[in-house]
């Protein structure tokens, strides 16, 4: 009960002050790796690297939160373990399906309807520029990304009403949010008043089941033989939580790239490096929660500690990306870093290659990177001047 109380207090503080501020202050007090949020937060770069490169056992954890599995798709990729860590082959199958089949199809649709998808970004950036507070700006980015991602993956545009439903599902409301509505311990007090969550989810599910993507869907080996309903539920979880929240956070950091940064917008590699450095400086996704499959000795709170099997160790991409032993002057934006491509940890993977590798790397990474690249170009004055 006492530990649950400390977890709930940490959760509130983390949410109020933001991940970077919370994690860095705790790290300054307790060392590279420390106990917080009811788990071990691992901020040492080499420890995080080891965790990411190993087979991962997963549980119902997302970012800062402990979740109730029944509130999410049974085949939600973020909860599925690797075969080498006690899981089945379902995660690998679904990951490869999204990476090899869905993401390329989404990219092709974006290219074929370039005017439509560019307009999503132009409209979204105008809305964002008109907002004053950081929360309002992020909300405008989420609106833009929701339209972009749902259209790209499901093949049809969302209506304004459905956009609002999706935004409510990714909001901080305990009554309508996919994540907050399934977060312990708050769900114990709100489960009986989550009718708005169910209604919005039903409307979005109806849209997905009637979408061009699902019109051609046939259960088979490539998609893990998921039923249409199970597949749709999984895709809503993936696109809404990872696709929209993660990408909107990435775009927020892209918009904060210093104007003084000399970025060659005609050089795709330089643009890619600029985005990776923005993500390194303030990680769009901070914690990758991994249940260690066996007993492990780790330096925690400044002491060598033996962690029992199934301890939740959160690989903190945010803290490890600011490790001064790997990145010199880690708080300074510098997209020319020689080791950036080799050492970057974002997208749940060590290093970055255009082709991608591994089955834990974000399967929608290339769509997020394309969206971020286009936003960077549209938002830089030098590009706007060239376009005129």
N, C-alpha and C positions, 0 to 999 in steps of 0.2 A: 504494500500500500504506500509506503514511504517513497519507494523508487518510482512508483507510478505518479506520485505527486511531483517529484522532481522533474520527471519527463514532461508533465503537463506544463509546469512553470517554464521550463526551457523552451518548449514549443511556442508559448505565448511571446517570450522575449525574442526568440529567433524571428518570429513573424513580424514583430513590432519594429525591430531595428535592422532587419535585413541579414541575409546569410553572410556576406563578407565581413560586416562589422561584428556580428556575433562570433563567428568562427575565429577571426583574427584576435579578438580580445581574449577569448578562452585559450587560444594557442600561446599568446604572450604570457599568460598566467601559468599554464600547466605544461608547456612543451609541445613538440611537433605532433604527438599523438596524445589524445586525452579522452576522458569519459564525459559525454554530454548527450542530451536528447535520448537517454535510455540506451545508448550504444557506445562503441568506441569510435571516435572520429580520428581517422588516419590522415595526417597532413604531410607526413614525410614523403618526398617524391619517390624514393626508391621503394618504400613500402607500398605506396599506391600503385606504382608500376608493376610490382610483383602480383598484387591482387588482380589488376586488370588483365594481366597476361595468363593468369591461371583459370582453370575451369571454375565457373561461378555457381554457387548454390544460392538460390534466391528465396525470399519469403515475401509476405505482404507488407513491404515497406516501400515508400516512395519519398525521396528527398528527406525531409525532416520528420515525416510522419509514419506512425504505425497504422495500418489500415485493416479494415474488415473485409476478408476475401469475398464474402457473399455479395458485396456491393460492386464487384467488378467482374469482367468477363473471366471465365475459368481458364481461358487460353490467352490471357493478357501477357504479352511477351515479357514485360518487366518482372513478372512474378515467376516465370518458368526457369528452372535450373538447367544447366548444361548436363549432357550425358556423363561427362567425367566427374560430375559432382552430385551424382545421385538422381539426375533427372532423366527424362526420356529424350527421344530425338525430336520432339515437337517444337521446341524453341528453335533449333537449327533449321528445321523445315520451314517454319513460318517466317523466320528472319530472311532466309535465302529467297523465299517467295516474294517478300516485299522488296528486297534489294534487287533481285534479278528480273522480276516480272512487273510489279506494280510501279516502282519508282521510274524505270525507263519509260513505261507507258504514260505516266504522269508528265515526265519531261517532254515527251513527244507531243502531248496535248498542249502544253504550255507554248511550245514552239509553233504549233499549228494555229493557235489562237493568241498570238503574241500581243495583239492590240488589246484584247480583253484582259489578259493577265497584267500587262503593263498599266492599264487603267486602274486595276485594283491597287497597285502600288502608288500611283500618282495620287489617287483619291485618298488613300490611307495616309500618305505623307502630308497632304494638305490638312487633314483632320488632326494629325499629330502636332503639326506646327502651330495649330490654333489652340492647343491645350497648354495650360500653364503648369500645373503640378505634375510630378513624375508618375503618379498613379494614373492620372487622366491620360497622359501620353502613352503609357503602357496599355491602357484599355483600348485606345485608338489603334495601336499596333495589333492587338489581339483581334480586333474587328477586321482589320485588313488581312491578317494571316488566315483567319477563319474562312473568309471568302476564297482566298487563294488556294489553300490546302484542300478544302472540301471539293472545290471544282476540279482541281488537278487530279485527285485520287479517285473521286467517285464519278467524274465525267459530266456533271451538271452543276449549274450555279445555285447557290442557296438563295432563297427569298429573304427579304429583310427580316421577316418574322422568325425564320429558322436561324438566321444569324444571331438574333437576340437569344434564342433558345440555346444555341451552342455557347454563347458568351456566358449565359447563366450557369451552364454546366461546368465551365472552367473558372467560375468566380470564387470568391471567398465565403459565399453564403453557406451556412450549415444546412439550409433547407433545400437548396437546389444544386449545389456543386457536386460533381462526380467525386472529387478528391476529398474536400472538406466534409462532405456529407458521408464519407466512409471512414473518417479519421477517428481513431480512439484517442481519448475517452469520450470525446464530444458526441459521438454517435449514440451513446447510451442515453443522452438527454434529448436528442433530436430525431431519432429513428421514427418516432410515431407522428412526426409532423413534416415528413419529406414528400408529401404529395406533389409539390411543384417539381421536384427532381424527377419523379416518375413520369409526370405528364410531358415534360420537356424531352426527356429521354425517349419516350414513346414516339413523339413527333419526329425527332431526328432519326430514329430507327426506321420509321415509315419511309422517310426520304431516302435513306441509304438502301433499303430493300427494293425501292423502286428506281434506283439509279442505273445508269448505263453499265457501271461496273458489275452490279449484281445481276443484271439482265443476262450477262454472259457467264455467270458463275456456275461452275459444276464441281462438286466435291471430288477431289482426286489426290493422288500422291503429292503433288506439288504444293497443295494448300493444307496438307495434314488431314484430308478427308473431313473437314469441318462442315457441319450443316450450314445452310444459308444464314440461319438465325444466329448461330454461334460465331460465324465468320463476320457478320455485320456488327455484332456486339464487340468483338475483338477490334475491328477496324475503327469503330467509334472511339473506343478507349485509346487506341494508339494515336489516331490523328488528333483527337481533342487534347489529350494530356501531353504527349510528346511532341506531336506535330505543331500544335498551336502555341502552347505555353513555352516550349523550348525554343521555337523559332522566334517568337515575339521577344523573348529575353535576349536572344542573339541580336536581333535587329536594334533593340534598345542600345546595346553596346556599340554596334556599328555606327549609330547616329551620334555617339559620344566620341568618336575618333577625332583627335585634335585637327583643327583646320591646318595647322602647321605641318602635319604629316605629308611628306612628299610621295604621293601615290600615283603611279602611272596607270591611269584608268584604261589605257589601251593595251595594257599588259595583263593578261589573265592571271599569271602567276603572282604578280605584284598585288593585284586585287585580292587574290586568295590569301596571301600572306597578311595583308591588312586586316582581313576578317579574322583569321586565326589569332592574330595578336590581340585584337579587341576581345575575343573570347577568352584568351589566356589571362588577360588583365582582370576580367571580372566574369567568371564562368557562368554561362547561361543555365547550366545544370551543375549543382554543387556536389551532391552526394550520390555515390553509387553504393547501395546497400548490399553487402555480401555476407552470407552466413558461412563462416569458415568451417570447412568440412571435418577438420580434425584439430586437435589441440595445437596451439601456436604460442610461441614466446615472442613478445613484442614490448618495446619500450613505451609505457603508458604513464602519463603524469610524472615523467622523469624517472620511473622505476621499471626494471625488467619485470614483466608480468606474464604469468602463464594464463592464456585465455582458453577456456574449454571449448570443445567442438560446439558448433552452432551459435557461437557468439556473433552478434551482428556487428560487423566492422564496416563502417561507412568510409569508403575510399573517397576522400574529399578532393575532387578535381580542382575546386577553387583554391584551397590552401596549397596543394602540391604545385599548382601552376604559378605560385608566388614564392616557391622555394629558392632562396638566393644562392644555394649551392648549385643550382642548375641554370637559373636565369639571372644573369647579372642585372643589377638595378631593376628588380622585378616589378616595382610600382611605376616604372617609366614606360610609356608607349614607344615601342621600337619594332616595326614590322620587318626590319632588315636583320633581325637576329639570325646568326648563322645556324643555330641549333633548333630553330623554331619548328620546322617541318618534322624533324627527327624526334623532338622531345614533347611536342604539344600533346595534351591529354584529353582535350575536349572530344565529344562524340563517343566517350567510353572506350577509348582506344589509345594505345601508345603510338605516337607518330601519326602522320597524315600522308596518305597516298591517294591519288585520284581514283585508282581502281578499287581501293578498299581491301580489307582482309579481316578474317575472323568473323565469328557469329555473334559477338556482343556489341560490335560497332553499330551505332545508330543506323538502321536500315534506310531511313529517309534523309540521311545526311546530305546527299547530292542535291536534293530539292531545296533543303534549307540553305545550302551554300549558294545555289543559283539565285534564290530569292534575296539573300543578303548581298550578293554581288550587284544585282540590279538596283537594290535600294541604295547601296553605296554610290553607284554611278549617278543615280537620279538626284541624290542629295548633295553631291559635291559641286560647289559653284563653278569650278573649272570645267566640269563635264556639261553643266547646264549652258555655259557660255559657248562651248564647242557645238552643242546640239542646236543652239540658235543660229 
